[in-house]
Amino acid sequence: MKKTLLLGVIALFLAASCTSFQLSGIQVADQAPAYESLGQFSISVSVNEFLGSSGGANHANVTSDAMDAPIYEAIQREIKKLSGDAAINVTIVYKATFVDMLLNGLTGSLYAPAHAEITGTIVKYQN
């Protein structure tokens, strides 16, 4: 019985996603239309994950897009703030702060919060 339970737990962890970072909807183009730079942005987005290490691999998330949606929405808010059309030169650094690591340690790696530091340039396309 113990052996079956152990094999079941191992299979569960192997089947779970261990991706430490995934972002969908990225666009890359060889030639972008002419644009005017409206300004730079720098934001931090909190990411809540579970069963793993802060800023590293995790086995479970509250939703399937634990990082994807909050990061995309934060960039969209920055674009709208400046009435822009797009964000270019976007850089995302996924990391754990001291508080994130402390919470991860206090919960025995059950809760694995982290932060995504995002920078970039907001542009408006010229017609």
C-alpha positions in Angstrom: 0.0 0.0 0.0 2.8 2.4 0.9 4.6 1.6 -2.3 1.5 2.3 -4.4 0.9 5.6 -2.6 4.5 6.6 -3.1 4.4 5.8 -6.8 1.1 7.8 -7.1 2.7 10.8 -5.5 5.8 10.6 -7.8 3.6 10.3 -10.9 1.5 13.3 -9.8 4.7 15.4 -9.4 6.0 14.3 -12.8 2.7 15.1 -14.5 2.5 18.5 -12.9 4.1 21.4 -14.8 7.6 22.4 -13.5 7.9 25.5 -15.8 9.4 28.3 -13.9 8.4 30.9 -16.4 6.0 31.0 -19.4 4.6 33.9 -21.3 2.3 33.7 -24.3 1.2 36.1 -26.9 4.7 37.6 -27.6 5.1 39.2 -31.1 8.4 39.5 -32.9 8.7 41.3 -36.3 11.6 42.0 -38.6 10.2 45.4 -39.7 8.0 47.4 -37.4 6.0 50.3 -38.6 7.2 53.8 -38.0 6.5 54.9 -34.4 7.0 57.7 -31.9 8.4 56.8 -28.5 6.0 58.1 -25.7 8.1 57.1 -22.7 9.6 54.3 -20.6 8.0 52.2 -18.0 9.2 50.0 -15.1 6.7 48.0 -13.1 6.7 45.0 -10.7 4.0 42.3 -10.7 3.4 39.9 -7.9 3.1 36.2 -8.9 1.5 33.6 -6.6 2.6 30.0 -7.1 2.6 26.9 -4.9 4.6 23.8 -4.2 8.1 24.9 -5.1 10.6 27.7 -4.6 10.1 31.4 -5.0 11.5 32.6 -8.3 12.1 29.0 -9.4 10.3 25.8 -10.4 6.9 25.1 -9.0 4.4 22.2 -9.2 1.1 24.0 -8.8 -0.5 27.3 -9.6 -3.8 28.8 -8.6 -4.6 29.2 -12.3 -2.9 27.9 -15.5 -1.8 31.4 -16.3 -0.5 32.5 -12.9 2.2 34.7 -14.5 0.8 35.2 -18.0 -2.3 37.2 -17.4 -1.0 39.6 -14.6 2.1 40.5 -16.7 0.1 41.0 -19.9 -2.5 43.1 -18.1 0.2 45.2 -16.4 1.9 46.0 -19.7 -1.5 46.8 -21.3 -2.2 49.3 -18.4 1.1 51.0 -19.1 0.3 51.3 -22.8 -3.1 52.8 -22.0 -1.7 55.3 -19.4 0.3 57.0 -22.2 -2.4 56.4 -24.9 0.1 54.3 -26.8 -0.3 51.5 -29.4 2.4 49.0 -28.2 5.3 48.3 -25.9 8.7 47.6 -27.4 12.0 46.5 -25.9 10.2 44.8 -23.1 12.4 43.0 -20.5 11.0 40.7 -17.9 13.1 39.5 -15.0 11.5 36.9 -12.8 12.9 36.9 -9.3 12.1 36.4 -5.6 12.5 39.2 -3.1 13.6 38.7 0.5 10.0 38.7 1.7 9.1 36.2 -1.1 11.8 33.8 0.1 10.9 34.3 3.8 7.2 33.4 3.0 8.4 30.4 1.0 10.5 29.2 3.9 7.9 29.8 6.6 5.3 27.8 4.7 7.7 24.9 4.0 7.7 25.6 0.2 3.9 25.3 0.0 3.5 29.0 -1.0 6.1 30.2 -3.5 5.5 33.9 -4.3 7.7 35.8 -6.7 7.9 39.1 -8.6 8.2 39.9 -12.3 10.1 43.1 -12.9 9.1 44.5 -16.3 10.6 47.4 -18.2 10.0 48.7 -21.7 9.2 51.6 -24.0 5.6 52.7 -24.9 5.2 53.7 -28.6 2.5 55.1 -30.8 2.5 54.1 -34.5 2.7 56.8 -37.1 0.4 56.6 -40.1 
